[in-house]
Amino acid sequence: MSVLTRAFSSWGRDQALIEADEVAYECARPGCSPIGGVTEGEIAQVTGTVHSMAVQPSGKRPELRVELS
């Protein structure tokens, strides 16, 4: 779907739906997979909107926790 087509189809739509469609479009790229398949400690590249973020030491290793919406 072209950028122009997506822009015209978004007129009159709720902002949350527009953002959800944009994330779905980004996630449809080759090589992308659902975040639910990522295991703890696995290095992964993710796409989404950051809802919250915390950097805290957990035990002896620093830890980055990010909640995506």
Z-matrix of the N, CA and C atoms (Angstrom, degrees):
N
C 1 1.451
C 2 1.529 1 107.49
N 3 1.315 2 117.07 1 130.45
C 4 1.460 3 120.48 2 -178.17
C 5 1.525 4 111.04 3 -75.57
N 6 1.310 5 115.92 4 161.89
C 7 1.465 6 121.60 5 179.43
C 8 1.524 7 109.87 6 -60.72
N 9 1.317 8 117.10 7 -41.66
C 10 1.467 9 121.41 8 -179.88
C 11 1.532 10 110.91 9 -64.17
N 12 1.319 11 116.66 10 -42.88
C 13 1.469 12 120.27 11 178.87
C 14 1.521 13 110.70 12 -62.52
N 15 1.349 14 116.14 13 -43.31
C 16 1.470 15 119.29 14 178.56
C 17 1.519 16 111.21 15 -64.42
N 18 1.338 17 117.95 16 -37.08
C 19 1.464 18 121.24 17 -179.83
C 20 1.531 19 110.54 18 -64.56
N 21 1.336 20 117.30 19 -45.73
C 22 1.462 21 120.27 20 -179.78
C 23 1.524 22 111.76 21 -67.17
N 24 1.329 23 117.61 22 -36.47
C 25 1.462 24 119.73 23 -178.14
C 26 1.522 25 111.96 24 -73.22
N 27 1.344 26 118.20 25 -14.34
C 28 1.465 27 120.74 26 -177.95
C 29 1.525 28 113.44 27 -88.46
N 30 1.326 29 118.79 28 -10.09
C 31 1.462 30 120.74 29 -179.80
C 32 1.514 31 110.64 30 -61.62
N 33 1.323 32 116.63 31 130.92
C 34 1.454 33 121.82 32 176.68
C 35 1.518 34 114.10 33 79.52
N 36 1.330 35 118.09 34 9.24
C 37 1.463 36 121.03 35 -179.22
C 38 1.522 37 110.10 36 -102.90
N 39 1.304 38 116.40 37 154.30
C 40 1.457 39 123.33 38 176.87
C 41 1.530 40 109.89 39 -63.16
N 42 1.318 41 117.47 40 140.15
C 43 1.470 42 121.96 41 -177.41
C 44 1.526 43 111.92 42 -59.46
N 45 1.320 44 117.98 43 -37.57
C 46 1.475 45 120.71 44 179.73
C 47 1.527 46 110.64 45 -63.56
N 48 1.320 47 117.74 46 -39.29
C 49 1.463 48 120.93 47 178.20
C 50 1.519 49 111.39 48 -67.39
N 51 1.330 50 116.10 49 -38.68
C 52 1.461 51 120.49 50 178.15
C 53 1.527 52 110.06 51 -62.54
N 54 1.340 53 116.77 52 -45.83
C 55 1.458 54 120.79 53 179.95
C 56 1.523 55 111.02 54 -65.22
N 57 1.328 56 117.63 55 -38.71
C 58 1.466 57 120.83 56 178.00
C 59 1.524 58 110.96 57 -62.95
N 60 1.330 59 116.81 58 -40.31
C 61 1.463 60 120.56 59 177.15
C 62 1.523 61 111.38 60 -64.47
N 63 1.343 62 116.90 61 -38.94
C 64 1.470 63 120.55 62 179.23
C 65 1.529 64 110.99 63 -64.49
N 66 1.324 65 116.71 64 -42.35
C 67 1.471 66 120.56 65 178.27
C 68 1.519 67 109.87 66 -65.23
N 69 1.337 68 117.39 67 -42.88
C 70 1.465 69 120.83 68 178.92
C 71 1.526 70 110.43 69 -61.57
N 72 1.316 71 117.33 70 -38.95
C 73 1.469 72 122.02 71 178.37
C 74 1.524 73 110.20 72 -63.33
N 75 1.342 74 116.92 73 -44.27
C 76 1.472 75 121.28 74 178.72
C 77 1.525 76 110.86 75 -64.12
N 78 1.317 77 117.17 76 -38.43
C 79 1.466 78 121.64 77 -176.46
C 80 1.519 79 112.61 78 -76.47
N 81 1.313 80 118.13 79 -12.72
C 82 1.464 81 121.53 80 -179.38
C 83 1.528 82 111.51 81 -82.30
N 84 1.328 83 117.63 82 -1.24
C 85 1.457 84 120.72 83 -179.52
C 86 1.534 85 110.23 84 -66.89
N 87 1.329 86 117.11 85 151.47
C 88 1.470 87 119.96 86 177.01
C 89 1.529 88 110.95 87 -58.83
N 90 1.315 89 116.56 88 137.79
C 91 1.459 90 121.79 89 178.90
C 92 1.515 91 114.00 90 92.41
N 93 1.325 92 117.82 91 -8.45
C 94 1.467 93 120.88 92 179.23
C 95 1.520 94 109.81 93 -87.83
N 96 1.329 95 115.45 94 145.96
C 97 1.457 96 120.77 95 176.28
C 98 1.517 97 108.79 96 -143.24
N 99 1.326 98 118.61 97 160.89
C 100 1.466 99 121.44 98 -178.17
C 101 1.530 100 111.85 99 -60.66
N 102 1.329 101 116.27 100 144.08
C 103 1.468 102 121.24 101 -178.81
C 104 1.527 103 111.03 102 -66.52
N 105 1.320 104 117.31 103 -21.73
C 106 1.456 105 120.70 104 178.45
C 107 1.521 106 113.17 105 -62.10
N 108 1.329 107 117.06 106 -19.51
C 109 1.456 108 121.12 107 179.19
C 110 1.521 109 113.95 108 -87.26
N 111 1.345 110 117.85 109 -2.90
C 112 1.460 111 121.45 110 179.93
C 113 1.526 112 109.01 111 -84.57
N 114 1.325 113 116.51 112 131.25
C 115 1.467 114 120.51 113 179.95
C 116 1.527 115 110.41 114 -96.85
N 117 1.321 116 116.45 115 158.97
C 118 1.461 117 121.87 116 -179.92
C 119 1.527 118 109.98 117 -59.19
N 120 1.317 119 115.86 118 131.61
C 121 1.462 120 121.69 119 179.08
C 122 1.516 121 113.73 120 89.34
N 123 1.333 122 117.73 121 -10.27
C 124 1.461 123 121.56 122 -179.87
C 125 1.524 124 109.75 123 -77.67
N 126 1.312 125 117.07 124 139.03
C 127 1.465 126 121.44 125 175.07
C 128 1.519 127 107.14 126 -81.64
N 129 1.333 128 116.18 127 128.36
C 130 1.457 129 120.49 128 -176.24
C 131 1.518 130 110.23 129 -145.58
N 132 1.315 131 116.03 130 155.02
C 133 1.457 132 122.75 131 172.91
C 134 1.522 133 106.50 132 -109.78
N 135 1.332 134 116.96 133 124.99
C 136 1.459 135 121.29 134 -176.12
C 137 1.520 136 110.57 135 -124.09
N 138 1.322 137 115.59 136 159.96
C 139 1.463 138 122.60 137 177.87
C 140 1.513 139 108.24 138 -128.20
N 141 1.312 140 117.33 139 136.88
C 142 1.453 141 121.28 140 177.48
C 143 1.513 142 110.44 141 166.67
N 144 1.306 143 115.87 142 -174.97
C 145 1.452 144 122.99 143 177.51
C 146 1.517 145 108.07 144 -102.11
N 147 1.336 146 116.66 145 125.13
C 148 1.462 147 120.59 146 -178.65
C 149 1.519 148 109.16 147 -72.88
N 150 1.326 149 115.08 148 123.10
C 151 1.467 150 121.73 149 178.15
C 152 1.526 151 110.01 150 -92.60
N 153 1.334 152 116.93 151 -41.77
C 154 1.461 153 121.43 152 176.22
C 155 1.525 154 109.14 153 -154.64
N 156 1.331 155 115.92 154 158.30
C 157 1.450 156 120.78 155 -178.39
C 158 1.518 157 108.79 156 -147.55
N 159 1.334 158 116.64 157 140.25
C 160 1.463 159 122.00 158 177.82
C 161 1.520 160 109.12 159 -142.07
N 162 1.335 161 116.10 160 137.74
C 163 1.456 162 122.03 161 175.02
C 164 1.523 163 106.48 162 -118.16
N 165 1.328 164 116.07 163 113.66
C 166 1.456 165 120.47 164 -176.20
C 167 1.518 166 109.24 165 -141.00
N 168 1.331 167 116.67 166 142.99
C 169 1.465 168 117.09 167 171.21
C 170 1.525 169 109.55 168 -72.00
N 171 1.290 170 115.91 169 132.22
C 172 1.460 171 121.40 170 178.33
C 173 1.522 172 107.00 171 -121.47
N 174 1.319 173 116.77 172 103.80
C 175 1.458 174 119.15 173 -173.82
C 176 1.513 175 108.98 174 73.73
N 177 1.308 176 117.61 175 -122.91
C 178 1.462 177 121.60 176 -178.81
C 179 1.521 178 113.06 177 -103.30
N 180 1.340 179 117.28 178 -8.35
C 181 1.461 180 120.20 179 -178.53
C 182 1.527 181 110.77 180 -110.38
N 183 1.342 182 117.40 181 140.72
C 184 1.472 183 118.69 182 173.09
C 185 1.529 184 109.19 183 -67.31
N 186 1.306 185 116.62 184 152.32
C 187 1.460 186 121.28 185 -176.15
C 188 1.514 187 109.70 186 -136.91
N 189 1.308 188 116.92 187 136.69
C 190 1.455 189 123.48 188 175.61
C 191 1.523 190 107.21 189 -112.99
N 192 1.328 191 116.64 190 122.45
C 193 1.458 192 121.70 191 177.71
C 194 1.525 193 108.14 192 -117.81
N 195 1.326 194 115.80 193 127.08
C 196 1.454 195 121.12 194 -179.36
C 197 1.524 196 108.05 195 -129.36
N 198 1.324 197 116.26 196 130.72
C 199 1.467 198 121.19 197 175.97
C 200 1.519 199 107.43 198 -104.14
N 201 1.323 200 115.90 199 122.06
C 202 1.455 201 121.50 200 179.06
C 203 1.513 202 109.77 201 -101.27
N 204 1.328 203 115.40 202 149.03
C 205 1.466 204 119.11 203 176.17
C 206 1.504 205 109.53 204 -119.46
